[in-house]
């Protein structure tokens, strides 16, 4: 059965995610599911219920009498009702994981849940701190934006975004602002640091999102440069870099030394300033490209020897590492464009455009790597031998601006 949502169903998911960002499960209804009220608790749903401490199928005995019941909200257009959901394991040798929805046959007769409809099942935290299950039919009787907001409310991200909108309006309308670091030449990070200063965010090396850990701030000039998603060093286990450098903390420098070229700006040093894309569009002349290995659940940084054409994995990232960093850095994001000018020895910034995104999709992240839309920048230099001395500029995963709507599902241009 196809659980993948169609384009109109994706629009409803994006509408939900405007207010809530919790994980969810999808289930495409069949006639048998509805007629027998015997619905499959797929792996994603089981993980969702387990992570919220609602149902632990692995600890449940076989047989319906050992099932667990929970009240759930069924959110529809102009109507929200309480229904009982029962989660249980079938009394067979496999102990199949199943659940039922109270009066589901009646809902079919009343055309509230139909064969072929896609159900969205998720949870949120009530005011008393307890988890609450809710579900929405993405195909028929679709609730309005106000129906969703009235039934399940908004999460901390949506509330914070509404809270900072007045400040964002003031910044946009305030004209040019002095560089927060003071007089001097402009650096790429200054436009973002100055905006964060105006928002009252202290600048430091954060591992999570900039604003209260909920909203990432990405600001840049009006040029058509790529948007930075996050920085994440690769792993080197089992590679040539690991063979020549036993200290893992020094392996980024060892990588630049091993694969770099003679630096034009730092005599006696090796530099490596390249963009690395897919095999079809590597975007560099050093022989590097990215390969998504679905079987081993890794993204490999592959190097092809220009003399022998032999290929080797020079470094890699696990799916889990990439997914964790993507979700930590981008629970939601403000994408801000600015222009700059110089007055005396002071650079000034004027912020002109703000877009807001939520909920990146990791599967889409991988597909955009495969198509060359998401790339990896390696930026640094080091000495050719002996102790490492040089600089790493923060190697980063980056995306072409037009593709942000694909990765995040929905990009909202903020009306300021």
C-alpha positions in Angstrom: 0.0 0.0 0.0 1.3 3.5 -0.9 2.0 5.5 2.3 3.7 8.2 0.3 1.5 11.3 0.3 0.3 12.9 -2.9 1.0 16.5 -3.7 -2.3 17.8 -2.2 -1.8 15.6 0.9 1.7 17.1 1.3 0.1 20.5 1.4 -1.9 19.5 4.4 1.2 18.1 6.1 2.9 21.4 5.5 0.0 23.2 7.0 0.1 21.1 10.1 3.8 21.7 10.4 3.2 25.5 10.4 2.1 25.0 14.0 3.5 21.7 15.1 6.8 20.0 14.4 6.6 16.6 16.2 7.3 13.3 14.4 4.4 11.6 12.7 3.3 8.4 11.0 1.2 7.9 7.9 -1.2 5.1 7.1 -3.1 4.6 3.8 -6.5 3.0 4.5 -7.7 -0.2 2.8 -11.3 -1.5 2.8 -10.1 -4.5 4.9 -8.6 -2.3 7.5 -11.8 -0.3 7.9 -14.2 -3.3 7.6 -12.3 -5.4 10.2 -11.1 -2.4 12.2 -7.6 -4.0 12.2 -5.0 -1.4 11.3 -1.3 -2.0 10.9 0.9 -0.4 13.5 3.9 0.2 11.1 7.4 0.7 12.4 7.3 4.5 12.3 4.1 4.5 14.3 5.5 2.1 16.8 8.6 4.2 17.2 6.5 7.4 17.6 4.3 5.8 20.4 7.4 4.3 22.1 9.4 7.6 22.1 6.5 9.3 23.8 6.0 6.5 26.4 2.5 5.8 25.2 2.7 2.2 23.9 5.6 -0.3 24.1 4.6 -3.0 21.7 7.7 -5.1 22.5 6.6 -5.4 26.2 3.0 -6.3 25.3 1.7 -9.9 25.4 -0.1 -11.4 22.4 -3.9 -11.1 22.3 -6.4 -8.3 22.2 -7.2 -8.5 25.9 -3.7 -7.3 26.7 -4.1 -4.2 24.6 -3.8 -0.6 25.7 -6.5 2.0 25.0 -5.9 5.7 24.6 -8.2 8.6 23.8 -7.3 10.5 20.6 -8.4 13.6 18.9 -9.9 13.2 15.4 -9.5 16.6 13.8 -11.7 17.4 10.8 -13.1 20.3 9.0 -15.3 22.2 11.4 -15.3 19.3 13.9 -13.0 17.7 16.5 -14.1 14.6 18.4 -12.7 12.2 20.9 -12.3 8.6 19.9 -10.8 5.6 21.5 -7.8 3.9 19.9 -6.7 0.5 21.1 -3.2 -0.8 20.5 -2.6 -4.6 20.7 -0.7 -7.6 19.4 -2.6 -10.3 17.5 -2.9 -13.7 19.2 -0.8 -15.5 16.6 2.8 -16.8 16.5 4.1 -13.5 15.1 2.2 -11.3 17.5 1.5 -8.8 14.7 1.3 -5.2 15.9 -2.1 -3.7 15.3 -4.5 -1.0 16.5 -8.2 -0.1 16.1 -10.2 3.2 15.9 -13.5 3.3 17.6 -16.6 3.3 15.3 -14.4 3.3 12.2 -17.1 1.6 10.1 -19.6 4.3 11.0 -17.0 6.9 9.9 -16.7 5.1 6.6 -20.5 5.2 6.1 -20.4 8.9 7.0 -17.5 9.4 4.6 -15.2 10.7 7.3 -12.6 7.9 6.6 -12.6 6.2 3.2 -10.8 3.5 1.4 -7.6 5.1 0.0 -7.5 7.9 2.5 -4.2 8.8 4.1 -4.2 9.2 7.9 -1.7 11.5 9.7 -1.1 10.3 13.2 1.0 12.3 15.7 1.2 13.5 19.3 1.7 16.7 21.3 2.1 17.6 24.9 -0.9 18.9 26.8 -0.8 21.6 29.4 -0.6 19.0 32.2 2.5 17.6 30.6 0.9 14.4 29.3 1.1 13.2 25.7 -1.9 13.5 23.5 -2.5 11.4 20.3 -4.3 13.0 17.4 -5.0 12.1 13.8 -6.1 13.9 10.7 -7.5 12.6 7.4 -5.2 14.2 4.8 -7.4 13.2 1.8 -11.0 14.1 2.8 -12.8 16.4 5.4 -9.5 18.3 5.6 -9.5 20.7 8.6 -8.9 24.4 8.0 -5.8 26.2 9.4 -8.0 27.5 12.3 -9.5 24.0 12.9 -5.9 22.7 13.4 -4.9 25.6 15.6 -8.0 25.3 17.8 -7.7 21.6 18.2 -3.9 21.1 18.9 -2.6 24.6 19.3 0.9 25.6 18.3 4.3 24.4 19.6 7.1 26.4 21.1 8.6 27.1 17.6 5.4 28.7 16.3 4.9 30.7 19.5 8.5 32.0 19.5 8.2 33.0 15.8 5.1 35.0 16.6 6.8 36.5 19.6 9.8 37.8 17.6 7.9 39.1 14.6 7.5 42.6 16.1 11.3 42.8 16.6 11.9 41.5 13.1 9.6 44.2 11.7 11.6 46.9 13.6 14.9 45.6 12.2 13.6 45.5 8.7 12.2 49.0 8.9 15.2 50.4 10.8 17.5 50.9 7.8 21.2 50.3 8.0 22.9 49.0 11.2 26.6 49.2 12.1 28.6 46.0 12.0 28.3 44.5 15.5 32.1 43.8 15.7 32.9 47.4 15.1 35.0 49.2 12.4 37.1 47.2 10.0 36.9 45.0 6.9 33.8 42.8 6.4 33.9 39.1 7.1 31.3 36.6 5.8 29.9 35.9 9.2 29.4 39.6 10.1 26.0 39.9 8.5 24.6 37.1 10.6 26.4 38.1 13.8 25.0 41.6 13.5 21.5 40.4 13.1 21.8 38.1 16.1 23.1 41.0 18.1 20.0 43.0 17.1 17.8 40.1 18.2 19.6 39.9 21.5 21.4 36.6 20.8 24.9 36.2 22.1 27.4 35.0 19.5 29.1 31.7 20.3 29.7 28.3 18.8 26.3 26.7 19.3 25.7 23.1 18.5 21.9 23.7 18.2 19.7 26.4 16.7 20.6 30.0 17.4 17.5 31.4 19.0 16.5 29.4 22.2 17.6 26.2 20.4 14.4 26.5 18.3 15.1 28.9 15.4 18.3 28.9 13.3 19.4 32.3 11.9 20.9 32.2 8.4 21.8 35.6 7.0 23.7 36.6 3.9 24.2 39.3 1.3 22.0 39.7 -1.8 24.3 37.5 -3.9 23.3 34.2 -5.3 25.7 32.2 -3.2 24.7 28.8 -1.7 23.0 28.7 1.7 24.9 27.0 4.5 23.0 24.2 6.3 25.5 23.1 9.0 29.1 22.1 9.6 30.0 18.5 10.4 33.4 16.9 10.2 33.4 13.5 8.6 34.6 10.2 10.1 37.9 8.7 8.9 37.8 5.1 10.3 39.4 2.7 7.9 40.7 5.3 5.5 44.2 6.3 4.5 43.9 9.4 6.7 43.3 7.2 9.8 46.4 5.1 8.8 48.7 8.1 8.8 47.2 10.0 11.7 46.2 8.1 14.8 44.8 11.2 16.6 41.3 11.6 15.4 41.2 15.3 16.4 44.0 16.0 14.0 42.6 14.1 11.0 40.9 17.0 9.3 44.3 18.7 9.1 45.8 15.4 7.9 43.2 15.1 5.2 44.2 18.6 3.9 47.8 17.6 4.0 47.3 14.3 2.2 44.9 15.5 -0.6 45.7 19.2 -0.8 47.6 21.2 -3.3 50.4 23.8 -3.0 49.0 26.9 -1.5 49.2 30.1 -3.5 48.7 32.4 -0.6 50.6 30.5 2.2 54.1 29.5 1.0 55.1 26.0 2.1 51.5 25.0 3.0 48.9 22.7 1.5 45.5 24.1 0.8 42.2 22.5 0.0 39.4 24.9 -0.9 36.9 22.9 -3.0 33.2 22.2 -3.4 32.3 18.5 -3.5 29.2 17.4 -5.3 27.8 14.1 -6.7 29.6 11.8 -9.1 27.6 13.4 -12.0 28.4 16.9 -10.9 31.6 16.8 -8.6 32.2 20.6 -9.0 35.9 20.3 -8.3 39.0 19.3 -10.2 40.7 17.4 -7.4 38.9 14.1 -8.0 36.4 14.2 -5.1 32.7 13.4 -5.2 30.0 12.3 -2.8 28.3 8.9 -2.9 25.2 8.0 -1.0 25.5 4.4 0.1 22.0 3.3 1.0 23.0 -0.2 2.1 25.7 0.9 4.6 23.7 4.0 5.5 26.6 6.3 4.8 27.5 9.3 2.6 31.0 8.6 1.3 33.5 11.3 0.3 35.3 9.4 -2.6 38.6 10.4 -4.2 39.6 9.2 -7.6 43.4 9.1 -8.2 44.0 11.2 -11.4 46.9 8.9 -12.4 45.5 5.4 -11.8 41.8 6.2 -11.8 41.6 4.1 -8.6 38.9 5.2 -6.2 39.0 5.2 -2.4 36.7 6.3 0.4 38.6 9.2 1.8 36.1 10.0 4.6 32.4 9.4 5.3 29.4 10.5 7.4 26.8 8.1 8.8 23.1 8.7 8.1 22.5 9.0 11.8 25.2 11.7 12.3 23.8 13.7 9.4 20.2 13.4 10.4 20.9 14.3 14.0 22.8 17.5 13.0 20.2 18.5 10.4 17.4 18.2 12.9 19.4 19.9 15.7 20.4 22.9 13.6 17.1 23.3 11.7 14.1 22.7 13.8 13.1 25.9 12.1 15.1 28.5 10.2 15.0 32.2 9.4 16.7 32.8 6.0 17.6 36.5 5.8 19.0 38.6 2.9 20.8 41.9 3.5 22.6 44.6 1.6 25.8 46.3 2.9 27.5 49.6 2.5 30.7 51.2 3.9 30.5 54.6 5.8 34.0 55.7 6.7 35.6 52.6 8.2 32.3 51.1 9.3 30.5 48.4 7.4 26.7 48.7 7.7 23.9 46.1 6.9 20.3 46.6 5.9 18.1 43.5 6.2 15.5 43.3 3.4 13.9 39.9 3.1 13.1 37.1 5.6 11.9 33.5 4.8 10.8 31.0 7.4 11.1 27.2 7.2 10.5 24.2 9.4 10.9 20.4 9.5 13.6 19.4 7.1 13.1 15.9 5.5 16.2 13.7 5.8 15.2 11.5 2.8 15.0 14.6 0.7 18.4 15.7 2.1 19.9 12.5 0.7 18.2 12.8 -2.6 19.5 16.3 -3.0 23.0 15.1 -2.4 22.5 12.5 -5.1 21.4 15.1 -7.6 24.2 17.5 -6.8 22.0 20.2 -5.2 23.4 19.8 -1.7 27.2 19.9 -1.7 30.0 19.9 0.9 32.7 22.6 1.1 36.2 21.7 2.3 38.0 24.9 3.3 41.4 25.0 5.0 45.2 24.9 4.8 48.0 23.4 6.8 51.7 22.7 6.9 53.1 20.1 4.6 55.0 18.2 7.3 55.6 18.1 11.1 53.1 19.6 13.5 49.9 20.9 11.9 49.8 24.7 11.7 47.2 26.5 9.6 43.4 27.1 9.6 40.2 25.2 9.0 37.3 27.5 8.1 34.5 25.2 9.1 33.7 22.7 6.4 30.0 22.9 5.6 27.1 21.3 4.0 25.4 23.8 1.6 22.3 23.9 -0.6 21.3 25.8 -3.7 18.8 28.5 -2.6 16.0 27.4 -4.9 16.0 23.9 -3.4 15.2 25.0 0.2 11.5 24.5 -0.5 12.2 20.9 -1.4 14.3 20.1 1.7 11.9 21.9 4.1 8.6 21.2 2.4 7.4 24.7 2.9 9.1 28.1 2.7 7.1 31.0 4.1 8.0 34.5 3.0 7.5 36.6 6.1 5.2 39.6 5.6 6.9 42.4 7.5 
